[in-house]
Structure formats: structure tokens, C-alpha cells
């Protein structure tokens, strides 16, 4: 997993894959949380703009996955 993504679609695919692994119960919520936070910190402006998830990322990951990522972001703040 890279830390920095220049293409929003690649970033979204990485996040989606991470959530998939979590939903398949292959990693714990804490591990998912750590990895998503690392991605958010490294790709801050590409991921969230004005407090909302980028539409390009949202379209790739879908609403169910976006809810999980939003929950992680809210717990971090």
C-alpha cells in the first residue's frame, strides 16, 4: 500500500480494498483505522474537501464503505 496517491480513483480503490479486507474479517477495526488515518493524512486534500468526501472517491467506494470511513474520520477528530 502506497501512502500518497495522485489519482483519486487509485486512492478510492485502495480504501475500498482495505474496507473489503476488514469486512471479510481478515484485519481488525483498529488496523483498518490506522491504515485509513495514514491514507487520510497523506492525501488530505484529495480525500476530503470542505469536510465532505470527494465525489470521485465516494462514487468508487459507495455509500456503505463511505459510512465506515466517515466513522473512522469522526472518531479521529
HTML snippet that shows the backbone in 3Dmol.js (N, CA, C, O; Angstrom):
<script src="https://3Dmol.org/build/3Dmol-min.js"></script>
<div id="view" style="width:600px;height:400px;position:relative"></div>
<script>
const pdb = `
ATOM      1  N   UNK A   1       0.849  -1.178   0.000  1.00  0.00           N
ATOM      2  CA  UNK A   1       0.000   0.000   0.000  1.00  0.00           C
ATOM      3  C   UNK A   1       0.892   1.236   0.000  1.00  0.00           C
ATOM      4  O   UNK A   1       1.750   1.403   0.866  1.00  0.00           O
ATOM      5  N   UNK A   2       0.671   2.093  -0.982  1.00  0.00           N
ATOM      6  CA  UNK A   2       1.389   3.366  -1.011  1.00  0.00           C
ATOM      7  C   UNK A   2       0.715   4.337  -0.063  1.00  0.00           C
ATOM      8  O   UNK A   2      -0.447   4.162   0.304  1.00  0.00           O
ATOM      9  N   UNK A   3       1.452   5.359   0.328  1.00  0.00           N
ATOM     10  CA  UNK A   3       0.873   6.380   1.203  1.00  0.00           C
ATOM     11  C   UNK A   3       0.241   7.506   0.409  1.00  0.00           C
ATOM     12  O   UNK A   3      -0.823   8.002   0.778  1.00  0.00           O
ATOM     13  N   UNK A   4       0.880   7.917  -0.678  1.00  0.00           N
ATOM     14  CA  UNK A   4       0.415   9.067  -1.437  1.00  0.00           C
ATOM     15  C   UNK A   4      -0.080   8.610  -2.806  1.00  0.00           C
ATOM     16  O   UNK A   4       0.597   7.865  -3.515  1.00  0.00           O
ATOM     17  N   UNK A   5      -1.272   9.074  -3.158  1.00  0.00           N
ATOM     18  CA  UNK A   5      -1.870   8.775  -4.447  1.00  0.00           C
ATOM     19  C   UNK A   5      -2.186  10.079  -5.151  1.00  0.00           C
ATOM     20  O   UNK A   5      -2.786  10.978  -4.561  1.00  0.00           O
ATOM     21  N   UNK A   6      -1.784  10.188  -6.412  1.00  0.00           N
ATOM     22  CA  UNK A   6      -2.074  11.394  -7.183  1.00  0.00           C
ATOM     23  C   UNK A   6      -3.408  11.267  -7.897  1.00  0.00           C
ATOM     24  O   UNK A   6      -4.037  12.271  -8.232  1.00  0.00           O
ATOM     25  N   UNK A   7      -3.838  10.043  -8.129  1.00  0.00           N
ATOM     26  CA  UNK A   7      -5.078   9.778  -8.826  1.00  0.00           C
ATOM     27  C   UNK A   7      -6.161   9.405  -7.807  1.00  0.00           C
ATOM     28  O   UNK A   7      -5.985   8.442  -7.062  1.00  0.00           O
ATOM     29  N   UNK A   8      -7.275  10.142  -7.757  1.00  0.00           N
ATOM     30  CA  UNK A   8      -8.327   9.845  -6.775  1.00  0.00           C
ATOM     31  C   UNK A   8      -8.921   8.443  -6.929  1.00  0.00           C
ATOM     32  O   UNK A   8      -9.317   7.824  -5.942  1.00  0.00           O
ATOM     33  N   UNK A   9      -8.981   7.952  -8.150  1.00  0.00           N
ATOM     34  CA  UNK A   9      -9.547   6.615  -8.373  1.00  0.00           C
ATOM     35  C   UNK A   9      -8.660   5.546  -7.729  1.00  0.00           C
ATOM     36  O   UNK A   9      -9.172   4.599  -7.133  1.00  0.00           O
ATOM     37  N   UNK A  10      -7.358   5.686  -7.843  1.00  0.00           N
ATOM     38  CA  UNK A  10      -6.441   4.730  -7.215  1.00  0.00           C
ATOM     39  C   UNK A  10      -6.553   4.792  -5.698  1.00  0.00           C
ATOM     40  O   UNK A  10      -6.525   3.760  -5.028  1.00  0.00           O
ATOM     41  N   UNK A  11      -6.679   6.002  -5.154  1.00  0.00           N
ATOM     42  CA  UNK A  11      -6.853   6.179  -3.715  1.00  0.00           C
ATOM     43  C   UNK A  11      -8.146   5.515  -3.258  1.00  0.00           C
ATOM     44  O   UNK A  11      -8.166   4.817  -2.244  1.00  0.00           O
ATOM     45  N   UNK A  12      -9.212   5.730  -3.997  1.00  0.00           N
ATOM     46  CA  UNK A  12     -10.506   5.137  -3.645  1.00  0.00           C
ATOM     47  C   UNK A  12     -10.446   3.610  -3.714  1.00  0.00           C
ATOM     48  O   UNK A  12     -11.010   2.927  -2.859  1.00  0.00           O
ATOM     49  N   UNK A  13      -9.776   3.086  -4.710  1.00  0.00           N
ATOM     50  CA  UNK A  13      -9.650   1.639  -4.841  1.00  0.00           C
ATOM     51  C   UNK A  13      -8.873   1.056  -3.673  1.00  0.00           C
ATOM     52  O   UNK A  13      -9.219  -0.013  -3.172  1.00  0.00           O
ATOM     53  N   UNK A  14      -7.835   1.741  -3.239  1.00  0.00           N
ATOM     54  CA  UNK A  14      -7.059   1.288  -2.084  1.00  0.00           C
ATOM     55  C   UNK A  14      -7.924   1.271  -0.829  1.00  0.00           C
ATOM     56  O   UNK A  14      -7.901   0.300  -0.073  1.00  0.00           O
ATOM     57  N   UNK A  15      -8.684   2.337  -0.603  1.00  0.00           N
ATOM     58  CA  UNK A  15      -9.559   2.410   0.571  1.00  0.00           C
ATOM     59  C   UNK A  15     -10.628   1.320   0.498  1.00  0.00           C
ATOM     60  O   UNK A  15     -10.932   0.672   1.499  1.00  0.00           O
ATOM     61  N   UNK A  16     -11.186   1.127  -0.675  1.00  0.00           N
ATOM     62  CA  UNK A  16     -12.217   0.096  -0.846  1.00  0.00           C
ATOM     63  C   UNK A  16     -11.644  -1.289  -0.542  1.00  0.00           C
ATOM     64  O   UNK A  16     -12.291  -2.104   0.116  1.00  0.00           O
ATOM     65  N   UNK A  17     -10.437  -1.546  -1.020  1.00  0.00           N
ATOM     66  CA  UNK A  17      -9.791  -2.834  -0.747  1.00  0.00           C
ATOM     67  C   UNK A  17      -9.551  -3.029   0.749  1.00  0.00           C
ATOM     68  O   UNK A  17      -9.740  -4.128   1.270  1.00  0.00           O
ATOM     69  N   UNK A  18      -9.137  -1.969   1.440  1.00  0.00           N
ATOM     70  CA  UNK A  18      -8.924  -2.054   2.882  1.00  0.00           C
ATOM     71  C   UNK A  18     -10.221  -2.380   3.618  1.00  0.00           C
ATOM     72  O   UNK A  18     -10.238  -3.225   4.512  1.00  0.00           O
ATOM     73  N   UNK A  19     -11.300  -1.708   3.239  1.00  0.00           N
ATOM     74  CA  UNK A  19     -12.586  -1.964   3.891  1.00  0.00           C
ATOM     75  C   UNK A  19     -13.073  -3.371   3.557  1.00  0.00           C
ATOM     76  O   UNK A  19     -13.664  -4.040   4.405  1.00  0.00           O
ATOM     77  N   UNK A  20     -12.828  -3.824   2.326  1.00  0.00           N
ATOM     78  CA  UNK A  20     -13.188  -5.203   1.954  1.00  0.00           C
ATOM     79  C   UNK A  20     -12.491  -6.216   2.858  1.00  0.00           C
ATOM     80  O   UNK A  20     -13.110  -7.169   3.330  1.00  0.00           O
ATOM     81  N   UNK A  21     -11.221  -6.003   3.088  1.00  0.00           N
ATOM     82  CA  UNK A  21     -10.452  -6.914   3.948  1.00  0.00           C
ATOM     83  C   UNK A  21     -11.012  -6.887   5.366  1.00  0.00           C
ATOM     84  O   UNK A  21     -11.100  -7.928   6.018  1.00  0.00           O
ATOM     85  N   UNK A  22     -11.388  -5.713   5.841  1.00  0.00           N
ATOM     86  CA  UNK A  22     -11.999  -5.586   7.172  1.00  0.00           C
ATOM     87  C   UNK A  22     -13.347  -6.316   7.228  1.00  0.00           C
ATOM     88  O   UNK A  22     -13.621  -7.040   8.185  1.00  0.00           O
ATOM     89  N   UNK A  23     -14.180  -6.125   6.210  1.00  0.00           N
ATOM     90  CA  UNK A  23     -15.495  -6.758   6.197  1.00  0.00           C
ATOM     91  C   UNK A  23     -15.400  -8.286   6.076  1.00  0.00           C
ATOM     92  O   UNK A  23     -16.290  -9.011   6.520  1.00  0.00           O
ATOM     93  N   UNK A  24     -14.307  -8.757   5.469  1.00  0.00           N
ATOM     94  CA  UNK A  24     -14.067 -10.202   5.387  1.00  0.00           C
ATOM     95  C   UNK A  24     -13.444 -10.741   6.673  1.00  0.00           C
ATOM     96  O   UNK A  24     -13.117 -11.923   6.780  1.00  0.00           O
ATOM     97  N   UNK A  25     -13.288  -9.834   7.652  1.00  0.00           N
ATOM     98  CA  UNK A  25     -12.735 -10.158   8.980  1.00  0.00           C
ATOM     99  C   UNK A  25     -11.305 -10.688   8.918  1.00  0.00           C
ATOM    100  O   UNK A  25     -10.919 -11.565   9.690  1.00  0.00           O
ATOM    101  N   UNK A  26     -10.524 -10.138   7.983  1.00  0.00           N
ATOM    102  CA  UNK A  26      -9.122 -10.517   7.883  1.00  0.00           C
ATOM    103  C   UNK A  26      -8.210  -9.562   8.648  1.00  0.00           C
ATOM    104  O   UNK A  26      -7.077  -9.907   8.984  1.00  0.00           O
ATOM    105  N   UNK A  27      -8.716  -8.354   8.923  1.00  0.00           N
ATOM    106  CA  UNK A  27      -7.993  -7.420   9.793  1.00  0.00           C
ATOM    107  C   UNK A  27      -8.983  -6.860  10.809  1.00  0.00           C
ATOM    108  O   UNK A  27     -10.193  -6.876  10.585  1.00  0.00           O
ATOM    109  N   UNK A  28      -8.465  -6.373  11.909  1.00  0.00           N
ATOM    110  CA  UNK A  28      -9.316  -5.809  12.957  1.00  0.00           C
ATOM    111  C   UNK A  28      -9.701  -4.368  12.601  1.00  0.00           C
ATOM    112  O   UNK A  28      -9.116  -3.751  11.711  1.00  0.00           O
ATOM    113  N   UNK A  29     -10.692  -3.857  13.316  1.00  0.00           N
ATOM    114  CA  UNK A  29     -11.133  -2.474  13.105  1.00  0.00           C
ATOM    115  C   UNK A  29     -10.001  -1.512  13.423  1.00  0.00           C
ATOM    116  O   UNK A  29      -9.830  -0.498  12.746  1.00  0.00           O
ATOM    117  N   UNK A  30      -9.226  -1.831  14.459  1.00  0.00           N
ATOM    118  CA  UNK A  30      -8.111  -0.960  14.847  1.00  0.00           C
ATOM    119  C   UNK A  30      -7.073  -0.866  13.738  1.00  0.00           C
ATOM    120  O   UNK A  30      -6.544   0.213  13.473  1.00  0.00           O
ATOM    121  N   UNK A  31      -6.775  -1.993  13.086  1.00  0.00           N
ATOM    122  CA  UNK A  31      -5.813  -1.971  11.980  1.00  0.00           C
ATOM    123  C   UNK A  31      -6.358  -1.176  10.797  1.00  0.00           C
ATOM    124  O   UNK A  31      -5.630  -0.412  10.164  1.00  0.00           O
ATOM    125  N   UNK A  32      -7.634  -1.362  10.508  1.00  0.00           N
ATOM    126  CA  UNK A  32      -8.273  -0.595   9.440  1.00  0.00           C
ATOM    127  C   UNK A  32      -8.190   0.891   9.753  1.00  0.00           C
ATOM    128  O   UNK A  32      -7.851   1.703   8.892  1.00  0.00           O
ATOM    129  N   UNK A  33      -8.500   1.231  10.983  1.00  0.00           N
ATOM    130  CA  UNK A  33      -8.479   2.620  11.420  1.00  0.00           C
ATOM    131  C   UNK A  33      -7.094   3.237  11.223  1.00  0.00           C
ATOM    132  O   UNK A  33      -6.978   4.347  10.704  1.00  0.00           O
ATOM    133  N   UNK A  34      -6.049   2.526  11.632  1.00  0.00           N
ATOM    134  CA  UNK A  34      -4.682   3.035  11.491  1.00  0.00           C
ATOM    135  C   UNK A  34      -4.338   3.282  10.029  1.00  0.00           C
ATOM    136  O   UNK A  34      -3.775   4.322   9.687  1.00  0.00           O
ATOM    137  N   UNK A  35      -4.676   2.327   9.166  1.00  0.00           N
ATOM    138  CA  UNK A  35      -4.318   2.444   7.751  1.00  0.00           C
ATOM    139  C   UNK A  35      -5.102   3.558   7.063  1.00  0.00           C
ATOM    140  O   UNK A  35      -4.548   4.293   6.245  1.00  0.00           O
ATOM    141  N   UNK A  36      -6.372   3.685   7.385  1.00  0.00           N
ATOM    142  CA  UNK A  36      -7.181   4.749   6.778  1.00  0.00           C
ATOM    143  C   UNK A  36      -6.677   6.115   7.237  1.00  0.00           C
ATOM    144  O   UNK A  36      -6.622   7.053   6.442  1.00  0.00           O
ATOM    145  N   UNK A  37      -6.315   6.232   8.497  1.00  0.00           N
ATOM    146  CA  UNK A  37      -5.803   7.506   9.009  1.00  0.00           C
ATOM    147  C   UNK A  37      -4.501   7.885   8.318  1.00  0.00           C
ATOM    148  O   UNK A  37      -4.287   9.054   7.997  1.00  0.00           O
ATOM    149  N   UNK A  38      -3.630   6.910   8.087  1.00  0.00           N
ATOM    150  CA  UNK A  38      -2.382   7.166   7.362  1.00  0.00           C
ATOM    151  C   UNK A  38      -2.685   7.692   5.964  1.00  0.00           C
ATOM    152  O   UNK A  38      -2.072   8.658   5.510  1.00  0.00           O
ATOM    153  N   UNK A  39      -3.637   7.048   5.283  1.00  0.00           N
ATOM    154  CA  UNK A  39      -4.009   7.500   3.938  1.00  0.00           C
ATOM    155  C   UNK A  39      -4.620   8.893   3.968  1.00  0.00           C
ATOM    156  O   UNK A  39      -4.330   9.718   3.100  1.00  0.00           O
ATOM    157  N   UNK A  40      -5.459   9.160   4.954  1.00  0.00           N
ATOM    158  CA  UNK A  40      -6.083  10.481   5.060  1.00  0.00           C
ATOM    159  C   UNK A  40      -5.052  11.577   5.291  1.00  0.00           C
ATOM    160  O   UNK A  40      -5.122  12.644   4.681  1.00  0.00           O
ATOM    161  N   UNK A  41      -4.106  11.313   6.164  1.00  0.00           N
ATOM    162  CA  UNK A  41      -3.086  12.321   6.467  1.00  0.00           C
ATOM    163  C   UNK A  41      -2.199  12.587   5.258  1.00  0.00           C
ATOM    164  O   UNK A  41      -1.768  13.720   5.041  1.00  0.00           O
ATOM    165  N   UNK A  42      -1.926  11.560   4.477  1.00  0.00           N
ATOM    166  CA  UNK A  42      -1.045  11.708   3.321  1.00  0.00           C
ATOM    167  C   UNK A  42      -1.760  12.285   2.103  1.00  0.00           C
ATOM    168  O   UNK A  42      -1.123  12.889   1.240  1.00  0.00           O
ATOM    169  N   UNK A  43      -3.069  12.105   2.027  1.00  0.00           N
ATOM    170  CA  UNK A  43      -3.849  12.534   0.856  1.00  0.00           C
ATOM    171  C   UNK A  43      -5.012  13.432   1.271  1.00  0.00           C
ATOM    172  O   UNK A  43      -6.116  13.320   0.737  1.00  0.00           O
ATOM    173  N   UNK A  44      -4.759  14.305   2.207  1.00  0.00           N
ATOM    174  CA  UNK A  44      -5.812  15.101   2.840  1.00  0.00           C
ATOM    175  C   UNK A  44      -6.717  15.825   1.850  1.00  0.00           C
ATOM    176  O   UNK A  44      -7.938  15.684   1.924  1.00  0.00           O
ATOM    177  N   UNK A  45      -6.156  16.585   0.937  1.00  0.00           N
ATOM    178  CA  UNK A  45      -6.982  17.393   0.037  1.00  0.00           C
ATOM    179  C   UNK A  45      -7.657  16.558  -1.047  1.00  0.00           C
ATOM    180  O   UNK A  45      -8.675  16.977  -1.597  1.00  0.00           O
ATOM    181  N   UNK A  46      -7.113  15.393  -1.361  1.00  0.00           N
ATOM    182  CA  UNK A  46      -7.730  14.553  -2.375  1.00  0.00           C
ATOM    183  C   UNK A  46      -8.900  13.758  -1.813  1.00  0.00           C
ATOM    184  O   UNK A  46      -9.794  13.352  -2.555  1.00  0.00           O
ATOM    185  N   UNK A  47      -8.894  13.537  -0.515  1.00  0.00           N
ATOM    186  CA  UNK A  47      -9.891  12.662   0.100  1.00  0.00           C
ATOM    187  C   UNK A  47     -11.105  13.449   0.578  1.00  0.00           C
ATOM    188  O   UNK A  47     -12.235  13.118   0.219  1.00  0.00           O
ATOM    189  N   UNK A  48     -10.886  14.477   1.375  1.00  0.00           N
ATOM    190  CA  UNK A  48     -11.978  15.307   1.899  1.00  0.00           C
ATOM    191  C   UNK A  48     -11.774  16.740   1.478  1.00  0.00           C
ATOM    192  O   UNK A  48     -10.676  17.284   1.592  1.00  0.00           O
ATOM    193  N   UNK A  49     -12.840  17.353   0.990  1.00  0.00           N
ATOM    194  CA  UNK A  49     -12.807  18.768   0.627  1.00  0.00           C
ATOM    195  C   UNK A  49     -13.953  19.451   1.352  1.00  0.00           C
ATOM    196  O   UNK A  49     -15.106  19.038   1.233  1.00  0.00           O
ATOM    197  N   UNK A  50     -13.637  20.480   2.090  1.00  0.00           N
ATOM    198  CA  UNK A  50     -14.636  21.245   2.856  1.00  0.00           C
ATOM    199  C   UNK A  50     -15.461  20.346   3.772  1.00  0.00           C
ATOM    200  O   UNK A  50     -16.666  20.543   3.922  1.00  0.00           O
ATOM    201  N   UNK A  51     -14.810  19.366   4.378  1.00  0.00           N
ATOM    202  CA  UNK A  51     -15.480  18.484   5.322  1.00  0.00           C
ATOM    203  C   UNK A  51     -16.312  17.382   4.694  1.00  0.00           C
ATOM    204  O   UNK A  51     -16.957  16.612   5.406  1.00  0.00           O
ATOM    205  N   UNK A  52     -16.308  17.294   3.370  1.00  0.00           N
ATOM    206  CA  UNK A  52     -17.079  16.256   2.680  1.00  0.00           C
ATOM    207  C   UNK A  52     -16.141  15.387   1.851  1.00  0.00           C
ATOM    208  O   UNK A  52     -15.128  15.854   1.331  1.00  0.00           O
ATOM    209  N   UNK A  53     -16.502  14.118   1.742  1.00  0.00           N
ATOM    210  CA  UNK A  53     -15.712  13.195   0.946  1.00  0.00           C
ATOM    211  C   UNK A  53     -15.793  13.599  -0.525  1.00  0.00           C
ATOM    212  O   UNK A  53     -16.853  13.978  -1.022  1.00  0.00           O
ATOM    213  N   UNK A  54     -14.672  13.513  -1.198  1.00  0.00           N
ATOM    214  CA  UNK A  54     -14.622  13.821  -2.624  1.00  0.00           C
ATOM    215  C   UNK A  54     -15.631  12.961  -3.382  1.00  0.00           C
ATOM    216  O   UNK A  54     -15.763  11.769  -3.107  1.00  0.00           O
ATOM    217  N   UNK A  55     -16.324  13.549  -4.311  1.00  0.00           N
ATOM    218  CA  UNK A  55     -17.347  12.809  -5.061  1.00  0.00           C
ATOM    219  C   UNK A  55     -16.736  11.684  -5.895  1.00  0.00           C
ATOM    220  O   UNK A  55     -17.360  10.638  -6.077  1.00  0.00           O
ATOM    221  N   UNK A  56     -15.528  11.892  -6.400  1.00  0.00           N
ATOM    222  CA  UNK A  56     -14.873  10.834  -7.179  1.00  0.00           C
ATOM    223  C   UNK A  56     -14.609   9.613  -6.302  1.00  0.00           C
ATOM    224  O   UNK A  56     -14.800   8.477  -6.737  1.00  0.00           O
ATOM    225  N   UNK A  57     -14.177   9.843  -5.087  1.00  0.00           N
ATOM    226  CA  UNK A  57     -13.908   8.743  -4.168  1.00  0.00           C
ATOM    227  C   UNK A  57     -15.212   8.093  -3.738  1.00  0.00           C
ATOM    228  O   UNK A  57     -15.311   6.867  -3.692  1.00  0.00           O
ATOM    229  N   UNK A  58     -16.203   8.899  -3.426  1.00  0.00           N
ATOM    230  CA  UNK A  58     -17.494   8.366  -2.994  1.00  0.00           C
ATOM    231  C   UNK A  58     -18.112   7.477  -4.071  1.00  0.00           C
ATOM    232  O   UNK A  58     -18.671   6.426  -3.760  1.00  0.00           O
ATOM    233  N   UNK A  59     -18.017   7.888  -5.323  1.00  0.00           N
ATOM    234  CA  UNK A  59     -18.586   7.106  -6.417  1.00  0.00           C
ATOM    235  C   UNK A  59     -17.912   5.743  -6.560  1.00  0.00           C
ATOM    236  O   UNK A  59     -18.563   4.772  -6.946  1.00  0.00           O
ATOM    237  N   UNK A  60     -16.638   5.659  -6.259  1.00  0.00           N
ATOM    238  CA  UNK A  60     -15.929   4.387  -6.375  1.00  0.00           C
ATOM    239  C   UNK A  60     -16.218   3.478  -5.193  1.00  0.00           C
ATOM    240  O   UNK A  60     -16.440   2.282  -5.378  1.00  0.00           O
ATOM    241  N   UNK A  61     -16.219   4.025  -3.973  1.00  0.00           N
ATOM    242  CA  UNK A  61     -16.353   3.147  -2.798  1.00  0.00           C
ATOM    243  C   UNK A  61     -17.805   2.872  -2.420  1.00  0.00           C
ATOM    244  O   UNK A  61     -18.085   1.849  -1.795  1.00  0.00           O
ATOM    245  N   UNK A  62     -18.715   3.734  -2.773  1.00  0.00           N
ATOM    246  CA  UNK A  62     -20.121   3.510  -2.461  1.00  0.00           C
ATOM    247  C   UNK A  62     -20.486   3.974  -1.059  1.00  0.00           C
ATOM    248  O   UNK A  62     -19.617   4.283  -0.244  1.00  0.00           O
ATOM    249  N   UNK A  63     -21.785   4.017  -0.794  1.00  0.00           N
ATOM    250  CA  UNK A  63     -22.263   4.604   0.460  1.00  0.00           C
ATOM    251  C   UNK A  63     -21.949   3.755   1.690  1.00  0.00           C
ATOM    252  O   UNK A  63     -21.647   4.304   2.750  1.00  0.00           O
ATOM    253  N   UNK A  64     -22.015   2.434   1.572  1.00  0.00           N
ATOM    254  CA  UNK A  64     -21.741   1.571   2.735  1.00  0.00           C
ATOM    255  C   UNK A  64     -20.292   1.735   3.198  1.00  0.00           C
ATOM    256  O   UNK A  64     -20.019   1.850   4.393  1.00  0.00           O
ATOM    257  N   UNK A  65     -19.382   1.743   2.245  1.00  0.00           N
ATOM    258  CA  UNK A  65     -17.967   1.890   2.579  1.00  0.00           C
ATOM    259  C   UNK A  65     -17.672   3.307   3.067  1.00  0.00           C
ATOM    260  O   UNK A  65     -16.850   3.508   3.961  1.00  0.00           O
ATOM    261  N   UNK A  66     -18.354   4.287   2.466  1.00  0.00           N
ATOM    262  CA  UNK A  66     -18.163   5.677   2.876  1.00  0.00           C
ATOM    263  C   UNK A  66     -18.584   5.876   4.326  1.00  0.00           C
ATOM    264  O   UNK A  66     -17.947   6.642   5.050  1.00  0.00           O
ATOM    265  N   UNK A  67     -19.640   5.204   4.761  1.00  0.00           N
ATOM    266  CA  UNK A  67     -20.078   5.296   6.159  1.00  0.00           C
ATOM    267  C   UNK A  67     -18.996   4.792   7.109  1.00  0.00           C
ATOM    268  O   UNK A  67     -18.758   5.391   8.158  1.00  0.00           O
ATOM    269  N   UNK A  68     -18.350   3.705   6.747  1.00  0.00           N
ATOM    270  CA  UNK A  68     -17.282   3.148   7.600  1.00  0.00           C
ATOM    271  C   UNK A  68     -16.119   4.130   7.676  1.00  0.00           C
ATOM    272  O   UNK A  68     -15.584   4.377   8.757  1.00  0.00           O
ATOM    273  N   UNK A  69     -15.726   4.692   6.535  1.00  0.00           N
ATOM    274  CA  UNK A  69     -14.611   5.648   6.508  1.00  0.00           C
ATOM    275  C   UNK A  69     -14.989   6.915   7.270  1.00  0.00           C
ATOM    276  O   UNK A  69     -14.165   7.452   8.011  1.00  0.00           O
ATOM    277  N   UNK A  70     -16.217   7.403   7.104  1.00  0.00           N
ATOM    278  CA  UNK A  70     -16.660   8.598   7.841  1.00  0.00           C
ATOM    279  C   UNK A  70     -16.642   8.357   9.347  1.00  0.00           C
ATOM    280  O   UNK A  70     -16.285   9.251  10.114  1.00  0.00           O
ATOM    281  N   UNK A  71     -17.021   7.169   9.767  1.00  0.00           N
ATOM    282  CA  UNK A  71     -16.991   6.824  11.191  1.00  0.00           C
ATOM    283  C   UNK A  71     -15.558   6.898  11.734  1.00  0.00           C
ATOM    284  O   UNK A  71     -15.333   7.387  12.841  1.00  0.00           O
ATOM    285  N   UNK A  72     -14.604   6.413  10.954  1.00  0.00           N
ATOM    286  CA  UNK A  72     -13.195   6.469  11.357  1.00  0.00           C
ATOM    287  C   UNK A  72     -12.750   7.923  11.468  1.00  0.00           C
ATOM    288  O   UNK A  72     -12.071   8.295  12.425  1.00  0.00           O
ATOM    289  N   UNK A  73     -13.129   8.745  10.493  1.00  0.00           N
ATOM    290  CA  UNK A  73     -12.731  10.157  10.484  1.00  0.00           C
ATOM    291  C   UNK A  73     -13.329  10.886  11.685  1.00  0.00           C
ATOM    292  O   UNK A  73     -12.643  11.683  12.324  1.00  0.00           O
ATOM    293  N   UNK A  74     -14.593  10.622  11.996  1.00  0.00           N
ATOM    294  CA  UNK A  74     -15.241  11.284  13.132  1.00  0.00           C
ATOM    295  C   UNK A  74     -14.614  10.856  14.450  1.00  0.00           C
ATOM    296  O   UNK A  74     -14.488  11.671  15.365  1.00  0.00           O
ATOM    297  N   UNK A  75     -14.219   9.596  14.564  1.00  0.00           N
ATOM    298  CA  UNK A  75     -13.586   9.123  15.795  1.00  0.00           C
ATOM    299  C   UNK A  75     -12.189   9.715  15.969  1.00  0.00           C
ATOM    300  O   UNK A  75     -11.706   9.872  17.090  1.00  0.00           O
ATOM    301  N   UNK A  76     -11.550  10.040  14.850  1.00  0.00           N
ATOM    302  CA  UNK A  76     -10.209  10.596  14.904  1.00  0.00           C
ATOM    303  C   UNK A  76     -10.245  12.029  15.421  1.00  0.00           C
ATOM    304  O   UNK A  76      -9.349  12.449  16.154  1.00  0.00           O
ATOM    305  N   UNK A  77     -11.261  12.769  15.048  1.00  0.00           N
ATOM    306  CA  UNK A  77     -11.339  14.199  15.401  1.00  0.00           C
ATOM    307  C   UNK A  77     -11.646  14.436  16.854  1.00  0.00           C
ATOM    308  O   UNK A  77     -11.740  15.585  17.285  1.00  0.00           O
TER     309      UNK A  77
END
`;
const viewer = $3Dmol.createViewer("view");
viewer.addModel(pdb, "pdb");
viewer.setStyle({}, {cartoon: {color: "spectrum"}});
viewer.zoomTo();
viewer.render();
</script>
